């Protein structure tokens, strides 16, 4: 088995499986320490729909259609990566094993790799569809990033410190939830999970906030 997995024609598929197992191990360790990789990465993905120049969807490119078909943007990207690595690795090893059994030689990599990737795509789509159904249905609308300033957000993942943002949830004027990264405006502050904060300013995709108090709201209203 080891010789089969480490053989040159099988290496791309064995490496894919190894990376998938490594990601799973990192996720388990992260969960034991209180913060999973999936949650952290999905936090980075969550506000991609804010302040976007929306193109004409009727002439969406083939790449856009493919990403939509694979549920990119609806499911945390790391989930899709794990699904692809698993499907690609197992399908590739299966193809090579089948080829060895039928012809006595493995497929050339230039044929095996594209074929495995092509066959893995429908599995990624199916798995992404199942995961999307399990995720909370907090849909977002396209709003300006700056439109969220002055609103109260709740820290939902991690602890926000100066230079170390945490994931927060904020509700826009339409009553829909957005997830964004927040750090304290005052370097001395520290916001733990569950803390309510007032969004004061924005630097790119990162927001700076103060603890939600009557004084902070008054300062914002007078700004």
C-alpha positions, 0 to 999 in steps of 0.5 A: 500500500505504501509503495502504491501511495508513494509511486510517482504516478500516484503522488498528486493524489496522495499529496491531496489526501495528506493535505486534507488530513492535515487540514482536518487535524489543524481544525480539530486542534483549533476546536480544542483550543476554542477557535476552528480554522473553518470559522476563522476562514469563513469569517474572512469570506463573509463580507465579500458582498459588501460595497461591490460594483455589481456587473451585468449578471446576464453576461456573467463569465464562464468562470463566474458561472463555474464558481456559482455552480460550485457554491463558492460564496455560499459555503466557507471556501475551506469546506470546498477545498477539503471536499475537492482534495478528498474527491480528487485524491480518492478518485485519482487513486481509484483510477490508477488502481483500475488502470493497473488492474486492467492494463498493468500500468498506471495512467499518465499524469497528464491524463489522470490529473485532469480526469480526476479533477473533472470527476471531482467537480460534481462531488464538490458541487453535491457536497457544497449543496448539502453543506449550504443547506446546513448553514444558517440562512443569514443572507446579505444584501449588497450595501456600502461598507460605510453604511454599517458604521455607527451600528452595534455589532456583537463579537461572535468568534474570538477576542478582538485586540489591537492588531488581532481582529475578531469576527462580529455580526452586525445587522444592516438597515434591511434587518439582514446580518453581515459578518465582519472583522473588528478590532478595538479603536483604543489599543487598550481595549479588549472585546471578548465573545458576546461583547457589544461594540459600536462600529466607529471607522473602517480601514479596508475590510477591517472595522474599528470599534469601541464598547457600546455605551451611551457615551459612545453613541453620543460621541458618534452622533456628534461626530 
